[in-house]
């Protein structure tokens, strides 16, 4: 599971490195309501966990792409864990 964040959005995808293919993706672009960035990140974490479970993915490796593990990155990880993903 890899995370990318910009100044306004956050993107998460689960990638199979052996074949180089994205299995599941979610981003804050699809959220319609105006909420704080940390809340956006939490919602994206919940969405990615739900989509992963629908595809039968239970365990992932978390790649924070060099971002510090706090703020929005931590919110995504916590929400994904609460949604049932293990990493």
N, C-alpha and C positions, 0 to 999 in steps of 0.2 A: 504494500500500500504506500503510494507516494503522494506527497502533499506539495502543492505550489500555492503561494499566496501573493497577491498583488496589493496595491494600496486600497483597492475597493472590493476585490473578490477573493474567494478561496476555492481551489479546485483539488479534488481527491480522485485518484484512480487506483484500481487494483490491477497489477500487471503480472503476467506470467513471463518471467525473465527467460525461461528456457526456449520459448518460441517468439518472444518479443511482441506479445499481443496484449492489448488492454481487454480485461475481462469485464470490469464494471467501472463506471465513472459517475461522479456527481460533482456539482458545483453550486455556488451561491447565485449563479445567473438565473436559475430557475425559480428562485424564491421571489414571490410577488410583493410581499409586505416589506415595509421599511423597518428594519430592526438594527440593533447595534452589531458591530462586526463580530464580537465574541458570540453573540446569539446566533448569527449567521453560521459561524464555524460549528457550533454545537448542532444545529439543524442538519448541516451537511454531513457531519459524523453519523447522525442517526440515519440519514438517507442511505449512506454508503453501507452501513451495517445491514440495513434491511435488504438492499439490493444484493449484497454478498450472500446473505442467507438464502435468498430466492434462487441463486445460482449454485448453492451447495458449498459455498466457501465458508469455512469456520475458523481458519487460522491464517494469519498473514505476518509478514515482516514489515515493520513500520519504518519508512524512509522519510525523514523530515527535511531532506534536501539541503542540509546545512543551516537551516533555521534553528534558532535556540528553542528549546523545549519549554515554552511558556506562552501565555497569551492565547492567540487563536490556534496555534499548533497543538497546544495542550488541550484546548476545548474539543478539537476534532478527535484527538486520541481518546479522551475520556468518554465522549459520546459514542464513539465506535465500540469501545469496550462495554459500555452499558447496553449497547444494542446487541451484544452477543459475540462480537469478534474477539479472538484471542491473539495477542501478540506481546 
